[in-house]
């Protein structure tokens, strides 16, 4: 099952069950779809989820841009040698979503307790550099605001 970013971010009920795991390689609850992606399957929840951050947490969008001077085999070798898949994200950091963007690389959205931001940064510096150019963006869920604006203008969403 493919879940669009729009339906995923809106908090619409997409299905039953499903949770976002703390790491990509841990077990997931029932009710998820699985899409193979390189080293492991990335699981997308099929239940209602929240893109908002709790008190003391931030949502962090991480762009992992493929270095264009390397082919996929070279990138994968670098990631394997640096143990990227073990180090990123650090244990206990929640992966809200993870996308492949053709021609760009990968985009991970993480829910990060503020006091662990440095740990996420160090995991990238130690394991992603050399395979990816990286960019970080603090992120928040705009859907509730957009729905309110549209409702005030009499537009259904």
C-alpha positions in Angstrom: 0.0 0.0 0.0 1.4 3.4 -0.9 0.6 6.2 1.5 0.8 9.8 0.1 2.5 12.5 2.2 -0.7 14.5 2.0 -2.9 11.8 3.6 -0.1 10.8 5.9 0.4 14.3 7.3 -3.2 15.2 7.5 -4.0 12.7 10.2 -6.7 11.1 8.1 -7.6 7.6 9.1 -5.7 5.5 6.6 -6.4 2.1 8.0 -6.4 0.2 11.3 -3.5 -0.5 13.6 0.1 0.4 12.7 2.6 2.4 14.7 5.8 4.1 13.9 8.7 2.2 15.3 11.6 3.7 17.2 14.0 2.3 14.6 13.6 0.9 11.1 15.0 -2.5 12.1 12.8 -3.2 15.2 9.5 -5.1 15.0 6.4 -3.3 14.1 2.8 -3.9 15.3 0.3 -5.4 13.0 -1.5 -3.2 10.4 1.5 -1.9 8.4 2.5 -1.9 4.8 6.1 -2.8 3.9 8.1 -1.4 1.0 11.6 -3.0 0.3 14.3 -0.3 0.2 17.9 -1.5 -0.1 19.1 -3.0 3.1 15.8 -3.6 4.8 12.1 -3.0 4.5 10.8 0.4 5.5 7.4 0.1 7.2 4.8 2.7 6.8 2.0 2.8 9.4 -1.5 2.3 8.1 -3.2 3.7 11.2 -3.9 7.3 12.2 -0.6 9.0 13.2 0.4 12.4 14.3 3.0 14.6 12.6 3.1 16.9 15.6 5.8 17.0 18.2 5.2 16.7 21.9 6.4 19.0 24.6 10.2 19.2 24.4 10.3 17.4 21.0 11.0 18.7 17.5 10.2 17.2 14.2 13.4 17.2 12.1 13.4 16.7 8.4 16.8 15.3 7.2 17.8 15.5 3.5 20.3 12.8 2.7 21.3 13.9 -0.8 23.3 11.4 -2.9 26.7 12.6 -3.8 26.6 12.7 -7.6 30.2 11.7 -8.0 29.4 8.3 -6.7 27.3 5.5 -8.1 24.9 3.5 -6.0 27.4 0.7 -5.4 29.9 3.2 -4.0 27.3 4.9 -1.9 26.1 1.6 -0.4 29.7 0.5 0.3 30.3 3.8 2.1 27.1 3.4 4.2 28.0 -0.3 5.0 31.6 0.6 6.0 30.4 3.5 8.3 27.6 1.3 9.8 25.1 4.0 8.8 22.1 1.7 9.1 23.1 0.9 12.7 24.0 4.4 13.7 21.2 6.4 12.1 18.9 7.3 13.6 20.2 6.7 17.1 18.4 4.2 19.2 15.1 5.6 20.6 14.8 8.4 18.0 11.4 7.9 16.2 11.3 7.7 12.5 8.0 9.4 11.5 8.6 8.8 7.8 11.3 8.0 5.3 11.1 8.7 1.6 13.3 8.1 -1.5 13.3 11.2 -3.7 14.4 10.1 -7.2 17.3 12.3 -8.4 17.9 13.7 -4.9 18.4 10.9 -2.4 16.4 10.2 0.8 14.4 12.3 3.2 13.8 11.2 6.8 11.4 12.9 9.2 12.4 12.3 12.8 10.7 13.1 16.1 13.6 14.2 18.3 13.6 15.1 22.0 15.4 18.5 22.1 18.1 17.2 24.4 19.1 14.5 21.8 19.5 16.8 18.8 23.3 16.7 19.2 23.2 12.9 19.1 21.3 12.9 15.8 23.8 15.3 14.4 26.8 13.2 15.5 25.2 10.0 14.0 25.1 11.9 10.6 28.6 13.2 10.9 30.0 9.8 11.8 28.1 7.7 9.3 26.5 9.6 6.4 29.1 12.0 5.3 31.0 10.7 2.3 27.9 9.1 0.9 25.4 11.9 1.4 25.4 15.6 1.5 23.0 16.5 4.4 20.5 19.3 5.1 18.4 19.7 8.3 15.1 21.5 8.6 13.0 21.9 11.8 9.5 20.9 10.7 6.0 21.2 12.0 2.5 20.0 11.0 0.7 22.8 9.1 -2.4 20.7 8.3 -4.5 21.9 11.3 -3.7 25.5 10.4 -4.4 25.0 6.7 -7.7 23.2 7.5 -8.7 26.2 9.7 -7.9 28.7 7.0 -9.8 26.8 4.4 -12.8 26.4 6.7 -12.9 30.1 7.4 -13.0 30.7 3.6 -15.8 28.1 3.2 -13.6 25.6 1.4 -13.8 21.9 2.1 -10.6 19.9 2.3 
